[in-house]
Amino acid sequence: MASDRKVADDVVIVGAGIIGVCCALSLQELGHKVHIIDKNQPGEATSYGNAGVISPWSCVPQCMPGIWKQVPKWLLDPLGPVRLQWRNFLPAIPWSLQFFANSRLSKLKSISDAMDVLMKDNVNAYKNHLDGTGQENLLRDSWYVNVFRGRSRPDIKDLTWQLRIDHDAPIEFVNAQQLRQIEPAISDEYHSAVILKDQARAFAPGKLCKVLAGKAFRQGAKFSQIELKALQSDSKGSYTLMTSAENIKARQIVLCGGIWSKQLLKPLGVKLPLMAERGYHLEFFNPGVELQHSVQDNEAKIVVSSMETGIRSAGTSELAAVNSPPNYSRAEILKPLTKRLLPGLNTNETQQWMGIRPSFPDNLPVIDRIPGHKGLFGAFGHSHYGLGMAPKTGQLLADMVSGQSTQEIMNPYRIDRFH
Ligand SMILES: Cc1cc2nc3c(=O)[nH]c(=O)nc-3n(C[C@H](O)[C@H](O)[C@H](O)COP(=O)(O)OP(=O)(O)OC[C@H]3O[C@@H](n4cnc5c(N)ncnc54)[C@H](O)[C@@H]3O)c2cc1C
C-alpha cells in the first residue's frame, strides 16, 4: 500500500521478472512512482517456469562442502543433474573455480546466513503482496517433501538438514508408511523422506508474477514493453535509457534483468562472474495423479509439484552460453525420472521449457548500488532461489533507493565482493 510520504523521483525498473515486480511493489510502498520496462510481458522469462518452491528454509547453497566430489559422477550420468556445454567449457572454468572456493566449510555459515535473511518470512510477504488481488490461491501452504530411494538414507547429521535446523526450520524425518499417507502418488521405491513444514508453493509461478505486476500497475506503475539497448549517463546525474522504442530519461534505475544484467552492465565497465545456469521443466498435462506438496527427489535433484496446468517436474543445471539454443534432451530426461517417482503419471501430453538461472559463484545475488554510477542500482543473480528471495530483495532494494538501508545487512550482496 502506498504510504503518505512525499512521492519521490520516478524510478525505472528494467526487468519484470519476479525480482523486478517485487522491487516495484516495495518501492511503491515507500511512495516511489515506478516505471517498469521489459522486452517481454511480465513473468515470461526465468520466473515463468521455476519449480514454485517458496521456502523460508532455503538457506542451503549449491556450493556445499564436498560438492566437488559429486560433480564428476553427475557429469558422467546421462540422467545426472549437472551438464556443462562443451563450447562454454573455457568461460566456465574461472566461475567454477570461484564456485568451488565458495564451497569451503569456512564460507558456509556466512553464505547460509545471508540466504536466510532473504528467505525468512517470504510466505507472509507473498501473502501481503497478493492480498486484494483476488488471486490469493496462487500461493498454496505446503511442505517440502524430500524423498529417498535405494541405498541412500536421510541422515540428521547431514549438513543440508543441520543448516536448516540451525535456522529454526520445522523438520521431520518420516518412514515409508508415513510418506504414503502424505503423498499417496509416490512410488513404493521411496522408503523415507525429510519434511520441511510451514512453507508454500506457487500454483503457477508465471501467473503469480503477472498478478503482482497487475497490482503494481493498478497502484500507478507504468509499463512499457520495450528492450533496453544501452544506458547513457550525463554529467548532471541523469540517465538516458536507449530502448527499442522511445528513449527514457531517469535519475534512478533499478536493474533487475536476471541473467541479461551482465551484458547490460558490461559497457559501463562492470564485469561480473554471472553464469547462465540453465534449468528445464517438463509439464505433464492431464497427469492423472496429484501432489499436495513440493516433492524433491533427493538423488535425481528434481522438484515435482501439482500446478494449475498439470504436474511440473523441474531441475537440472546446465552451464551454457546465454544465447545458445535450448538442449531439450535435458527436459526429456525429466520424464523417466518423474515416472519413477510417480508411477501413475500420464506422460502422453508434455511440454518442455528452458529458463536461465542468473548464478554468481557464491549463490548470493547482488543487491547494491552500481559503483561510480549514482542512481543506478542492481538486484539480480538470484540463481536457484529467486522466487523465494524476491519479496525481501524488493524490500531491501527499496530501502536502499530511499536511503534507509543498513550497510551491515547489505554487505553479503555487495557488487564489489568478487574483486
Ligand atoms: C528449472 C528452474 C527451477 C527453479 N525453481 C525455483 C524454485 O522452486 N524456487 C525459487 O525460489 N527459485 C527457483 N528458480 C530460480 C528462479 O526462477 C530465478 O531465480 C528467478 O526467476 C529470477 O528472477 P529474475 O526476475 O531475476 O529473472 P527473470 O525472470 O529472468 O526476469 C528478468 C527480466 O528482465 C527482462 N530483460 C532482460 N534484459 C532486458 C532488456 N535489455 N530490456 C528489457 N527487459 C529485459 C527479461 O525479459 C525478463 O523478463 C528456478 C529456476 C529454474 C530455471
The ligand as an SDF file (V2000), in Angstrom:
LIG
                    3D

 53 58  0  0  0  0  0  0  0  0999 V2000
   14.2010  -25.0160  -13.5890 C   0  0  0  0  0  0  0  0  0  0  0  0
   14.1990  -23.9330  -12.5490 C   0  0  0  0  0  0  0  0  0  0  0  0
   13.5660  -24.1510  -11.3290 C   0  0  0  0  0  0  0  0  0  0  0  0
   13.5950  -23.1650  -10.3450 C   0  0  0  0  0  0  0  0  0  0  0  0
   12.8870  -23.3650   -9.1810 N   0  0  0  0  0  0  0  0  0  0  0  0
   12.8700  -22.4000   -8.2270 C   0  0  0  0  0  0  0  0  0  0  0  0
   12.0870  -22.5740   -7.0560 C   0  0  0  0  0  0  0  0  0  0  0  0
   11.3800  -23.5670   -6.9010 O   0  0  0  0  0  0  0  0  0  0  0  0
   12.1330  -21.6110   -6.1070 N   0  0  0  0  0  0  0  0  0  0  0  0
   12.9020  -20.4830   -6.2560 C   0  0  0  0  0  0  0  0  0  0  0  0
   12.9510  -19.6590   -5.3350 O   0  0  0  0  0  0  0  0  0  0  0  0
   13.5940  -20.2460   -7.4110 N   0  0  0  0  0  0  0  0  0  0  0  0
   13.5940  -21.1820   -8.3900 C   0  0  0  0  0  0  0  0  0  0  0  0
   14.2810  -20.9830   -9.5610 N   0  0  0  0  0  0  0  0  0  0  0  0
   15.0400  -19.7280   -9.7220 C   0  0  0  0  0  0  0  0  0  0  0  0
   14.1380  -18.5590  -10.0810 C   0  0  0  0  0  0  0  0  0  0  0  0
   13.2360  -18.9230  -11.0840 O   0  0  0  0  0  0  0  0  0  0  0  0
   15.0070  -17.3710  -10.5570 C   0  0  0  0  0  0  0  0  0  0  0  0
   15.9930  -17.0910   -9.5790 O   0  0  0  0  0  0  0  0  0  0  0  0
   14.1460  -16.1180  -10.7470 C   0  0  0  0  0  0  0  0  0  0  0  0
   13.0820  -16.3820  -11.6310 O   0  0  0  0  0  0  0  0  0  0  0  0
   14.9780  -14.9590  -11.2920 C   0  0  0  0  0  0  0  0  0  0  0  0
   14.0960  -13.8790  -11.4550 O   0  0  0  0  0  0  0  0  0  0  0  0
   14.5320  -12.5480  -12.1930 P   0  0  0  0  0  0  0  0  0  0  0  0
   13.4070  -11.6070  -12.0790 O   0  0  0  0  0  0  0  0  0  0  0  0
   15.8700  -12.1410  -11.6880 O   0  0  0  0  0  0  0  0  0  0  0  0
   14.8030  -13.0180  -13.6900 O   0  0  0  0  0  0  0  0  0  0  0  0
   13.8130  -13.2070  -14.9350 P   0  0  0  0  0  0  0  0  0  0  0  0
   12.5520  -13.8700  -14.5280 O   0  0  0  0  0  0  0  0  0  0  0  0
   14.6350  -13.8760  -15.9930 O   0  0  0  0  0  0  0  0  0  0  0  0
   13.4580  -11.7430  -15.3480 O   0  0  0  0  0  0  0  0  0  0  0  0
   14.3750  -10.8710  -15.9760 C   0  0  0  0  0  0  0  0  0  0  0  0
   13.5740   -9.9880  -16.9010 C   0  0  0  0  0  0  0  0  0  0  0  0
   14.4120   -8.9920  -17.4510 O   0  0  0  0  0  0  0  0  0  0  0  0
   13.9790   -8.7650  -18.7700 C   0  0  0  0  0  0  0  0  0  0  0  0
   15.0830   -8.1590  -19.5320 N   0  0  0  0  0  0  0  0  0  0  0  0
   16.3480   -8.6310  -19.6370 C   0  0  0  0  0  0  0  0  0  0  0  0
   17.0790   -7.8160  -20.4190 N   0  0  0  0  0  0  0  0  0  0  0  0
   16.2600   -6.8040  -20.7970 C   0  0  0  0  0  0  0  0  0  0  0  0
   16.4510   -5.6640  -21.6380 C   0  0  0  0  0  0  0  0  0  0  0  0
   17.6030   -5.4000  -22.2100 N   0  0  0  0  0  0  0  0  0  0  0  0
   15.3860   -4.8430  -21.8240 N   0  0  0  0  0  0  0  0  0  0  0  0
   14.1950   -5.1060  -21.2410 C   0  0  0  0  0  0  0  0  0  0  0  0
   13.9690   -6.1770  -20.4720 N   0  0  0  0  0  0  0  0  0  0  0  0
   14.9840   -7.0180  -20.2320 C   0  0  0  0  0  0  0  0  0  0  0  0
   13.6210  -10.1610  -19.2810 C   0  0  0  0  0  0  0  0  0  0  0  0
   12.7640  -10.1160  -20.4100 O   0  0  0  0  0  0  0  0  0  0  0  0
   12.9600  -10.7650  -18.0590 C   0  0  0  0  0  0  0  0  0  0  0  0
   11.5610  -10.6280  -18.0610 O   0  0  0  0  0  0  0  0  0  0  0  0
   14.2710  -21.9380  -10.5860 C   0  0  0  0  0  0  0  0  0  0  0  0
   14.8730  -21.7130  -11.8160 C   0  0  0  0  0  0  0  0  0  0  0  0
   14.8250  -22.6770  -12.8010 C   0  0  0  0  0  0  0  0  0  0  0  0
   15.4530  -22.4110  -14.1400 C   0  0  0  0  0  0  0  0  0  0  0  0
  1  2  1  0
  2  3  1  0
  2 52  2  0
  3  4  2  0
  4  5  1  0
  4 50  1  0
  5  6  2  0
  6  7  1  0
  6 13  1  0
  7  8  2  0
  7  9  1  0
  9 10  1  0
 10 11  2  0
 10 12  1  0
 12 13  2  0
 13 14  1  0
 14 15  1  0
 14 50  1  0
 15 16  1  0
 16 17  1  0
 16 18  1  0
 18 19  1  0
 18 20  1  0
 20 21  1  0
 20 22  1  0
 22 23  1  0
 23 24  1  0
 24 25  2  0
 24 26  1  0
 24 27  1  0
 27 28  1  0
 28 29  2  0
 28 30  1  0
 28 31  1  0
 31 32  1  0
 32 33  1  0
 33 34  1  0
 33 48  1  0
 34 35  1  0
 35 36  1  0
 35 46  1  0
 36 37  1  0
 36 45  1  0
 37 38  2  0
 38 39  1  0
 39 40  1  0
 39 45  2  0
 40 41  1  0
 40 42  2  0
 42 43  1  0
 43 44  2  0
 44 45  1  0
 46 47  1  0
 46 48  1  0
 48 49  1  0
 50 51  2  0
 51 52  1  0
 52 53  1  0
M  END
$$$$
